[in-house]
Structures are given as C-alpha cells and as structure tokens.
C-alpha cells in the first residue's frame, strides 16, 4: 500500500491523519493490571492479618486469665 492509500483507509476508519501532534486529554484513571492484582493480594493479606491479630488478642487474654489463676492457686 502506498502512503496515500494508508491515509485513506485510516480516515475511513475515523482515525485523524496528517494533522500532526495535537492536544491530548490527561487520563488519571489508568491503572496497570499488575497493580490491580497487587492491590487485591494486599487487601487479602490485610484481611488475614486483621483476623490473626484478633485471634492473638483473644489468646493473650486467655493466657492472662490462666496466669492469674496459677498465681492465685486456682484450678482450671
């Protein structure tokens, strides 16, 4: 194809040709698919860590109660 034929095909497809560089609109919503996957993975990790912290807090409370019983001679 000649350059003129290519220009004609592009113009028929609605693609501007020959105008040179023009102003563009800035897009702020562009996000890499890798970043999206990383965000999802980090949200899952956050959820798991929050659950683990809650379990650990409960375990510490249970151990504190057990320690108090041992100190004061109480049974289980």
N, C-alpha and C positions, 0 to 999 in steps of 0.2 A: 504494500500500500504506500501511496505517496503521502507526504505530509498534508496536502490539501484534502485527500480522502479521509485521513485520520481525523482532521479538524471537523469535517462534515459529519462523520459518524458521531463524534463526541458532542457536537452541537445538537444533533438529532436526539441524542440521549439526555439532553438537558444539562450538559456539562459546559460551563463557560470556557471559551478558548480564545487566546490571544489578547486578553485584557491585561496581562502581566499580573504582578502581585497586587492584591487588594487587601483591604482591611478584613480582619477576621474577628469573630466573637470569642471572647475568652470563655472557656468551659471550666467550671470549678467542680463539676461532679464526676470527673474522670477518676476511676479507681482501678488499679491493676487487679486482675483475677487472683494473683498470688497474695496480694494484700488482703483481699476479701477472705481467702481461705485462712490466712494467718489470724485475722480478726476473729473468725468463727472458732478456730482452735483455741485462741487465748480466752475467749468467753467460756468455752467448755472447761478449760483449766481453772479459770476463776471460780466457776461453779463448784468444781471438785474441791478446790482449796477452801472455799467457804464451808462446805459440808465437813471437811476434815477438821477445820478449826472448831466447829460446833461439837463434833464428836470428842475432840481433845478437851474442850472445856468441860463437857459432861464427865469425862474420865477423871479429870483433875478434881472435880467436885466430889466424885465418888471416892477417890483416893483420900481426899481431905477428911471426909466423914470416917473412913476406915481408920485413918491415923488418929483421929480424935477418940475413937472407940478404944484403940490399942492403948493410947496414953492414959485413959481413964479406966482401964480394966474391963471394958465392956466386951461382950461376946458378939458373935455375928448373928 
